[in-house]
Amino acid sequence: MKKITIISLLTLTLLNAEELEKEIRYLGNDGIQESHEIICTNANSAVITINNNTKEISIGTNNIGSKMIDVAVQQICR
């Protein structure tokens, strides 16, 4: 029983540590697109924009399509 508790706590700790690897700052919404700045602990950072109509995400000038924001974060924080 103690091993299961320890493994569970370790797993939760690792999941929380992954969340601390990045910071997502809301920059604004001009009615056409929404902007966020992604800042990673490995010194990588980028501004992403989300088109309000199509929901497509762009990293800088590269459009990555209608993917989840987590996909963009993973690409930036590699």
Buried (B, 14 or more C-beta within 10 A) or exposed (E): EEEEEEEEEEEEEEEEEEEEEBEEEEEEEEEEBBBBEBBBEEEEBBBBBBBEEEEBBBBEEEEEEEEEEEEBBEBBBE
